């Protein structure tokens, strides 16, 4: 018998503790990890569901890693799963930051720690690029010219025109809302 089916809460706790403990670099690094365990290995979510949850987690207030863990926990095991996943996502960071803050001066001056963190930045960048490429592939698969052109438009708006990400996100949401509303009106 699969260990998840017999003990879903224990599995959620352990996998979210693992993901939160060993992912460095922000919330976007959590997404590939959640995909690996929840979509690829356990098949508890579909790829499209994860992308939708990641979008909701990003647009909600708070850290994307905690928001996404909570949403996935809720989807997999209801309210109890959401609480367990949320706590498991918060706890490792809390402990690590508490430890680092106690010895901040030693960490800040240590060249070894500084080198390790610079190396982690390269790995984090690769994971984020991988996730962005996968999201773009999914949007292109939908064969929507609107969504396909939204990707470079959002990039250009931020990178070239330096428009704040929140404004781009709000504009993208509004454009998609109008698109869905218009298509529903046409159907009627």
C-alpha angles and dihedrals in degrees: 000000000000112000090225094059094050096043111018095160094050090048091049091049094049097043094047092046089050094048093046093046098048105036116089126180107054140289098312090067090057092061096068089046092051089047091053096051104028102033108025103031107028098021090217092138137031120238091246091052091053092050090050091048091048090053091050092046091051095048094046122086115265137036115333092222093057094041092050094046090051093049093048091047090051092048092049102039111006126240094334089052090050093052093046093047092047094050092045090051093050102041102068093047091048092052094044093048092046090053093046093047090055090056100027097134092053093047094046093052097042111104091198093057090045091053093048091051091050089052090050090054090063092051092047091051090053092051092049092049089049091052093047091050091050092049091049091050090052092050092048090049088062086067092222114147088198094057093039092056092042090069098062091035091058091046093050092046091055104032101038104024094032093225111170115261092235091058091048090049093049092047091048092050092048092048091050091047091052090047093053092043092052093047090050090050091051091052092055 
